[in-house]
Structure formats: C-alpha cells, structure tokens
C-alpha cells in the first residue's frame, strides 16, 4: 500500500513543523503580538490549538464562560448582541489575523456577546491560563492588549453615537463604507453578507434595509449583486452621513 511506504512519524513531524510556521507567520501579523521576539512567538505558537468551524457555527454565546482567546487563521466571524425578540445588533466583523474573546479572559466574567462564523473558518485557540501567564511574563504584550481594548471601547462608543444621532440611511452608508474592501479590479465591495447581517450592522430591520438599499441603488450610489454591494459613489455615501 502507498501509505505503508511513508515514514509516518517523520511525515507527522514535517506536517506539524509546517503548521507551526504558518502559525508564526500569522502571529507576526497580529497587532497584539507585533512587537514580540521570535522566541516568544514560537512559545506562543506551541500553546495554540487549531480548530475548524463550519459556516454559521456558534463559537460562543453571551453568558458562556470565557475559557479561550481566539485568533482567526482564515474565515470571517461576527460578534453580535441578540434580544429575546430576535433583534440583532452586530458589533464587529472580523477576518484573518483578528483576535477576539480577550475581555472575558481578563475579568473572569461571562462572554458579553455572541460569536458566529460567517463562512467556513479555522481558528487558533489559546487557553485562559496560558494567556494570563503569557501577559504576566510580557508587559509589552499587556500594553498592546490595552490598545486593542481601547479600540473596542471606541468602536462601541461609535455604535451608540450612530444609533442615537444618525438616521437609518446615514447608518447604512457608514456601514457600507466601513466594511467595503478593494477588489481585484479596484472596486470597493462588501464581503458576502446576508441582508439580515447588513441590517444588524446598521441597527435596523431587514425591511428598512431593503428600502434604503433600493434607494441608494436607484440613485447610482451602489450596486447590489449576490450578497455583495459595490460602492459606486463613495463621496455621495459620505455626504449621507454628514
């Protein structure tokens, strides 16, 4: 048999070595770990566990105990709050290299939001005890974590401000500009998002979202095709916010 011709232990060693290199490359691009020395990165990579998730899989729910820090190796994850009536507000959309789940690890309290995959994803998990020990031994990483948490607070403050002072079309315009990314042809396009997810990001209902998407499309500001929105007139969208 072909498999019997493979030196299994050596093959396994090479596979794990390749995985470790991948983890190191990813960790070096994560702002939280950007100032770490190579030896520290290797030590951190040794503590990580890799886990695949299906599209739409719940990673954790608000109220769950915080047991791990998560780093997105590839894929997309949304962080959201959900009401008993089924309303959803999306706090953030995260992608490769982003870190989440750190708050519950620091204060020991339950998770403050839901985390769900938007597509098939692979995450790297760091257990709470290892994470806390790592911070205690590396003050510079702890300072970087404070910067990350400050960004989270600013994000949440901006969401509250938008909900209080902006109407639905202004909130939608801000969301489209925030999540859109340059495509291969130079166009600005959102990642594939359902209308439910877009409504959650804009803090509105799906019905209202549909109304304003059509309004923007008729005005030549956007074009919506297959769950992706192309930004045709960024300046006009920005004027909708002011």
C-alpha positions as CSV (number, residue, x, y, z in Angstrom):
1,X,0.0,0.0,0.0
2,X,1.1,3.6,-0.7
3,X,0.5,4.7,2.9
4,X,2.8,2.0,4.2
5,X,5.7,3.4,2.2
6,X,5.5,6.7,4.1
7,X,7.7,7.2,7.2
8,X,4.7,8.1,9.4
9,X,6.5,9.7,12.3
10,X,8.7,11.7,10.0
11,X,5.7,12.8,7.9
12,X,3.9,13.8,11.0
13,X,6.9,15.9,12.2
14,X,7.0,17.7,8.9
15,X,3.3,18.4,9.0
16,X,3.4,19.8,12.5
17,X,6.5,21.9,11.5
18,X,4.7,23.3,8.5
19,X,1.7,24.1,10.8
20,X,4.0,25.9,13.3
21,X,5.5,28.0,10.5
22,X,2.0,29.0,9.4
23,X,1.1,29.9,12.9
24,X,4.2,32.0,13.3
25,X,3.6,33.9,10.1
26,X,0.0,34.6,11.2
27,X,1.0,35.7,14.8
28,X,3.7,38.1,13.4
29,X,0.9,39.9,11.5
30,X,-1.4,40.2,14.6
31,X,-1.0,43.8,16.0
32,X,-1.3,42.3,19.6
33,X,1.9,40.3,19.1
34,X,3.7,42.5,16.6
35,X,6.5,43.6,19.0
36,X,7.3,40.1,20.3
37,X,10.6,38.4,19.7
38,X,10.8,35.3,17.5
39,X,11.4,33.0,20.5
40,X,8.3,34.4,22.3
41,X,6.2,33.9,19.1
42,X,7.4,30.3,18.9
43,X,6.5,29.7,22.5
44,X,3.1,31.2,21.9
45,X,2.5,29.1,18.8
46,X,3.3,26.0,20.8
47,X,0.4,26.8,23.1
48,X,-2.2,27.2,20.3
49,X,-4.8,24.7,19.3
50,X,-6.3,24.8,15.8
51,X,-10.0,24.1,15.3
52,X,-12.2,24.3,12.2
53,X,-15.7,25.7,12.2
54,X,-18.5,25.3,9.7
55,X,-20.3,28.3,8.2
56,X,-22.9,29.6,10.6
57,X,-21.4,27.7,13.6
58,X,-21.7,29.3,17.0
59,X,-18.3,29.8,18.6
60,X,-19.7,31.0,21.9
61,X,-22.8,32.8,23.2
62,X,-23.2,35.7,25.5
63,X,-23.2,34.3,29.0
64,X,-20.8,31.4,28.3
65,X,-17.7,31.2,30.5
66,X,-14.6,32.7,28.9
67,X,-12.1,29.9,28.5
68,X,-10.1,30.8,25.4
69,X,-8.7,33.6,23.3
70,X,-9.4,33.2,19.6
71,X,-7.2,34.2,16.6
72,X,-8.7,33.9,13.1
73,X,-6.4,31.9,10.9
74,X,-8.8,32.2,8.0
75,X,-12.5,32.9,7.6
76,X,-14.9,35.5,8.9
77,X,-16.6,35.9,12.3
78,X,-19.3,38.3,13.5
79,X,-19.7,39.5,17.1
80,X,-23.3,40.4,17.9
81,X,-25.9,41.1,20.6
82,X,-29.3,39.5,20.3
83,X,-32.5,40.3,22.1
84,X,-35.2,37.9,23.3
85,X,-37.4,39.1,20.4
86,X,-34.8,38.1,17.8
87,X,-33.4,41.5,17.0
88,X,-29.6,41.5,16.4
89,X,-27.0,44.3,16.6
90,X,-23.7,43.3,15.0
91,X,-20.7,44.8,16.9
92,X,-18.0,43.8,14.5
93,X,-17.0,41.7,11.5
94,X,-13.6,40.0,12.0
95,X,-11.3,38.3,9.5
96,X,-7.8,36.7,9.2
97,X,-5.4,37.9,11.9
98,X,-8.1,39.4,14.1
99,X,-8.2,38.5,17.8
100,X,-11.4,38.2,19.9
101,X,-12.6,36.8,23.2
102,X,-10.0,38.6,25.3
103,X,-12.4,40.5,27.6
104,X,-13.9,37.5,29.4
105,X,-10.4,36.1,29.9
106,X,-9.2,39.2,31.7
107,X,-12.1,39.9,34.1
108,X,-13.3,36.3,34.5
109,X,-16.9,37.2,33.7
110,X,-19.1,35.5,31.1
111,X,-18.9,36.3,27.4
112,X,-20.5,39.7,26.6
113,X,-21.6,38.9,23.0
114,X,-22.2,36.0,20.6
115,X,-19.5,34.9,18.1
116,X,-20.7,33.1,14.9
117,X,-18.8,32.2,11.8
118,X,-20.0,33.8,8.5
119,X,-18.1,31.3,6.4
120,X,-16.1,28.1,6.9
121,X,-13.3,29.2,9.2
122,X,-10.3,27.9,11.1
123,X,-9.4,29.5,14.5
124,X,-6.4,29.3,16.8
125,X,-7.3,28.9,20.5
126,X,-5.2,29.9,23.5
127,X,-6.4,28.7,26.9
128,X,-7.1,31.3,29.6
129,X,-4.4,30.1,32.0
130,X,-1.8,30.3,29.2
131,X,-3.0,33.7,28.1
132,X,-2.8,35.2,31.6
133,X,0.6,33.7,32.2
134,X,1.8,35.0,28.9
135,X,0.7,38.5,29.8
136,X,2.3,38.4,33.2
137,X,5.6,37.5,31.7
138,X,5.5,40.0,28.9
139,X,4.4,43.5,29.9
140,X,4.8,44.9,26.3
141,X,2.1,42.5,25.1
142,X,-0.1,43.5,28.0
143,X,0.3,47.2,26.8
144,X,-0.6,46.1,23.3
145,X,-3.7,44.4,24.7
146,X,-4.7,47.7,26.3
147,X,-4.6,49.3,22.9
148,X,-6.8,46.6,21.5
149,X,-9.3,47.0,24.3
150,X,-9.3,50.8,23.7
151,X,-10.2,50.3,20.1
152,X,-13.1,48.0,21.2
153,X,-14.3,50.8,23.5
154,X,-14.1,53.4,20.8
155,X,-16.0,51.0,18.4
156,X,-18.8,50.5,20.9
157,X,-19.0,54.3,21.6
158,X,-19.3,54.9,17.9
159,X,-22.1,52.4,17.7
160,X,-24.0,54.1,20.5
161,X,-23.4,57.5,18.9
162,X,-24.6,56.4,15.5
163,X,-27.8,54.8,17.0
164,X,-28.5,58.0,18.9
165,X,-27.8,60.6,16.3
166,X,-27.9,59.1,12.8
167,X,-31.0,58.1,10.8
168,X,-31.1,54.7,9.0
169,X,-29.7,55.8,5.6
170,X,-26.8,57.5,7.3
171,X,-26.1,54.4,9.4
172,X,-26.3,52.2,6.4
173,X,-23.9,54.5,4.4
174,X,-21.4,54.4,7.2
175,X,-21.6,50.6,7.5
176,X,-21.2,50.1,3.7
177,X,-18.1,52.3,3.7
178,X,-16.6,50.6,6.8
179,X,-16.9,47.0,5.6
180,X,-16.2,47.5,1.9
181,X,-12.8,46.3,0.7
182,X,-10.8,47.0,-2.5
183,X,-11.4,44.2,-5.0
184,X,-9.0,42.9,-7.7
185,X,-10.4,45.4,-10.2
186,X,-10.0,48.3,-7.8
187,X,-13.7,48.5,-7.0
188,X,-14.9,48.8,-3.4
189,X,-17.1,45.9,-2.5
190,X,-18.5,44.5,0.8
191,X,-17.8,40.9,1.7
192,X,-20.7,38.5,1.1
193,X,-23.3,39.4,3.7
194,X,-26.9,38.5,4.0
195,X,-29.5,41.3,4.3
196,X,-30.1,40.2,7.9
197,X,-26.4,40.7,8.7
198,X,-26.3,44.1,7.0
199,X,-29.4,45.1,8.9
200,X,-27.7,44.0,12.1
201,X,-24.7,46.1,11.3
202,X,-26.8,49.2,10.6
203,X,-29.0,48.6,13.6
204,X,-32.3,48.5,11.6
205,X,-34.8,46.0,10.4
206,X,-34.4,44.0,7.2
207,X,-37.5,45.7,5.7
208,X,-36.0,49.2,6.3
209,X,-32.6,48.0,5.0
210,X,-34.2,46.8,1.7
211,X,-35.9,50.1,1.3
212,X,-32.7,52.1,1.6
213,X,-30.6,49.7,-0.4
214,X,-33.0,50.2,-3.3
215,X,-33.0,54.0,-2.7
216,X,-29.1,54.1,-2.9
217,X,-29.1,51.8,-5.9
218,X,-31.7,53.9,-7.8
219,X,-29.5,57.0,-7.1
220,X,-26.4,55.3,-8.6
221,X,-24.5,55.2,-5.3
222,X,-24.3,51.4,-5.1
223,X,-24.9,48.2,-7.0
224,X,-26.0,45.0,-5.1
225,X,-25.3,41.6,-6.7
226,X,-25.3,38.2,-4.9
227,X,-24.9,39.3,-1.3
228,X,-22.1,41.9,-2.2
229,X,-22.6,45.6,-2.5
230,X,-20.3,47.6,-4.8
231,X,-19.7,51.2,-3.8
232,X,-20.1,53.3,-7.0
233,X,-20.0,56.7,-5.3
234,X,-18.1,56.8,-2.0
235,X,-18.2,60.6,-1.8
236,X,-22.0,60.6,-2.1
237,X,-22.3,58.0,0.6
238,X,-20.1,60.0,2.9
239,X,-22.3,63.1,2.3
240,X,-25.3,60.9,3.5
241,X,-23.5,60.6,6.9
242,X,-23.0,64.3,7.5
